[in-house]
Amino acid sequence: MPKLRIPIAELQVGMYIELDLGWNDHPFLFSAFKLKQDKQIRILRGLGLTEITVDPDRSDVPVRVAPPPQAPGPDESELQENPAVVEKAERMAQLKQRREGMARCEKSYRKSMEAVKNLMKNLGSRPIQAVEEAEILINDMVKTMLGEGDVVLHLMNEKAQDESSYYHMLNVSVLGMMLARHAGMPAEDIKDVGMGALFHDIGKQKIPSQILRKKEPLNRAEQAFFEQHPQYGRDMAETLPTLSANARDIIGQHHEAQNGTGYPKGLQGAQINRLAGLIAIVNAYDNLVNPLDPEHALTPHEALSVLFKERQAQFNPELLALFVKNMGVFPPGTVVQLSNAAIGMVISINPSALLHPRVLLYNPEVPKTEAIIFDLADDKDVVITASLRPGKLAPEVYDYLSPRTRISYYMDKDPQKK
């Protein structure tokens, strides 16, 4: 059935409307949506509209064309306080709060990244101090994770592309600790996961840089040398007496596989420390989305699919299923299309509400620096329908959303859920 123009007085809750207005000329997040409350109709009246476009096929109630009666004017209270003006102010305040929350989380992330860089640079000359600094960082993260309120996983707007090993260390720590928390592990185990993850690749210091930086496939000798880095790391960890046994196992076993195909010792099943098996999952995920050669990077959505469908036998099945579940079908960093045809990028998820992530929306009417952050929980009629490859986006959409070359994560408390 074709779309219809009906008088504003004929609007009903359940109708799907389309506004012929610019984003700055109305207070709603989208220009097309389903009416759910009488309040929305009052707001539309406050815009001074006399007619509006309705899509009968997407409406929950019958739409009929009636003679256009004179639309009732706003009552005295509406004249004193236009509901459209009030709604727009509330919308802008909410968007500002969300942007401030992201900025606060990115500030914490940058502080943690600086701490990681400093302690790793001190590891060779002042190893005990480096471990103590790591414990301070990880203890703070544990407190955040186990404190009151929901923990939200955010995509970080990280522009720097150098010193990628530091980003990898922090990424694996954040994801590993979140997985440990959702697996119901005690605080001491979550701390061990964070410490082991932070130091899991220290053995690479003994691998020649030409092997570590080689983008082409390694030859047999190079691969054999590379596969010794967990053992080199384990040997180094044995000289750090304050590192726990669990953390040392993580360092030595993070490339072992449940089916015995891993390295350096080909351990399998119960021979592998459960915490090391947990880090094996998040380490593999981060290597898929952040490979040495960005040309080979998978989207977060694709990386989860590879782990679950193609490499499942390598990992602890319970922890892998929990990781996939808690990252959501569309993890932060995934470019998506919504059911209302909007395009955006998932920037944060709350594991307690995985179907309703927050999405940075492409809207050419809104400056990029003020981009809309839409929480799918605000309108459950809007859902994600597809994952899009960044390289397939139109240039103007790609430039606006700026999909990250490096997918970096950090966690924070949701200010709206405290």
Order of alpha helices (4+ residues) and beta strands (2+ residues): beta-beta-beta-alpha-beta-alpha-alpha-alpha-beta-alpha-alpha-alpha-alpha-alpha-alpha-alpha-alpha-alpha-beta-beta-beta-beta-beta-alpha-beta
